[in-house]
Amino acid sequence: MCTVSVVEVVFMTFQELQTGDYFRISGITTPYVYRKASDDSCSLNDTLQPIRSHTMVKKLTGTELIEFLGQQQPDSQPKRKPTIRLKSRPVTSREKAGVTKYGIIS
């Protein structure tokens, strides 16, 4: 007995997506993944892009979304701030001894 898995590709218009849905634009060969930001714009790499409501799109499946978000993970981790080291000033002999020009530090 042979089983055949059928993958159904469903295209819809941008207007039919819900805000926050991830999708690809049909007919574009590069696999850019967009996210619906509002009724007339989407985001690509955190940059808003205008889009027509009748544009044909393909909503990402759960598996495709997991794969896409897994590829984005290294970039989403917080980057460490660089350590800034200030140049130290020379310490006078009075400060080493705990004496200031106003008296002894207790």
C-alpha positions as CSV (number, residue, x, y, z in Angstrom):
1,M,0.0,0.0,0.0
2,C,1.4,3.3,-1.0
3,T,0.5,6.6,0.6
4,V,0.9,9.9,-1.1
5,S,1.1,13.1,0.8
6,V,-0.7,16.0,-0.8
7,V,0.4,19.5,-0.1
8,E,-2.2,22.0,-0.9
9,V,-0.9,25.4,-1.8
10,V,-3.6,28.0,-1.0
11,F,-3.2,31.5,-2.4
12,M,-5.3,34.3,-1.0
13,T,-5.3,38.1,-1.2
14,F,-3.3,40.2,1.2
15,Q,-6.7,41.6,2.5
16,E,-7.8,38.1,3.6
17,L,-4.8,37.7,5.9
18,Q,-5.0,38.7,9.6
19,T,-2.6,41.2,11.1
20,G,0.5,39.3,12.3
21,D,0.3,36.5,9.7
22,Y,3.5,35.6,7.9
23,F,3.4,35.1,4.2
24,R,5.2,35.1,0.8
25,I,4.2,37.0,-2.2
26,S,3.3,34.7,-5.1
27,G,5.3,35.0,-8.3
28,I,8.5,36.2,-6.5
29,T,11.3,33.7,-6.9
30,T,13.3,34.9,-3.8
31,P,11.9,33.4,-0.7
32,Y,11.2,36.6,1.3
33,V,9.0,36.2,4.2
34,Y,6.7,39.2,5.1
35,R,4.5,39.9,8.0
36,K,1.2,41.7,7.8
37,A,1.5,44.9,9.9
38,S,-1.8,46.6,8.9
39,D,-4.5,46.7,6.2
40,D,-2.1,48.4,3.8
41,S,1.4,47.6,4.9
42,C,3.6,44.6,5.7
43,S,7.1,44.3,7.2
44,L,10.2,42.8,5.8
45,N,13.2,42.8,8.2
46,D,11.4,45.3,10.5
47,T,10.9,47.7,7.6
48,L,7.4,48.7,6.7
49,Q,6.5,48.2,3.0
50,P,3.3,49.4,1.3
51,I,1.2,46.6,-0.3
52,R,-2.0,46.5,-2.3
53,S,-4.9,44.7,-0.7
54,H,-5.5,42.5,-3.8
55,T,-1.9,41.2,-4.0
56,M,-1.9,37.4,-4.2
57,V,0.0,35.9,-1.2
58,K,0.7,32.5,0.2
59,K,0.3,32.2,4.0
60,L,3.1,30.3,5.7
61,T,2.1,26.9,7.1
62,G,3.1,26.0,10.7
63,T,6.1,24.0,9.6
64,E,7.3,26.8,7.3
65,L,6.9,29.4,10.1
66,I,8.8,27.2,12.6
67,E,11.6,26.8,10.0
68,F,11.7,30.6,9.3
69,L,11.7,31.6,12.9
70,G,14.4,29.1,13.6
71,Q,16.6,30.8,11.0
72,Q,16.0,34.2,12.6
73,Q,16.8,33.1,16.2
74,P,20.5,34.0,16.2
75,D,19.8,37.6,15.2
76,S,17.0,38.0,17.8
77,Q,19.3,37.3,20.8
78,P,20.3,40.5,22.6
79,K,23.7,41.7,21.6
80,R,26.2,42.5,24.3
81,K,27.0,46.1,24.7
82,P,30.7,46.8,24.2
83,T,32.7,47.4,27.3
84,I,34.0,50.9,27.4
85,R,37.1,51.4,29.4
86,L,37.9,54.9,30.6
87,K,41.5,56.0,30.7
88,S,42.6,56.2,34.2
89,R,44.1,59.4,35.5
90,P,47.3,59.4,37.5
91,V,46.7,59.2,41.2
92,T,48.5,61.8,43.2
93,S,50.6,60.7,46.2
94,R,48.2,62.6,48.5
95,E,45.2,60.5,47.3
96,K,47.2,57.3,47.8
97,A,47.8,58.3,51.4
98,G,44.2,59.2,51.9
99,V,45.0,62.9,52.2
100,T,43.1,65.5,50.2
101,K,44.0,69.2,49.9
102,Y,41.2,69.7,52.5
103,G,42.4,67.2,55.1
104,I,42.7,63.5,55.9
105,I,40.0,61.1,54.6
106,S,38.6,59.1,57.5
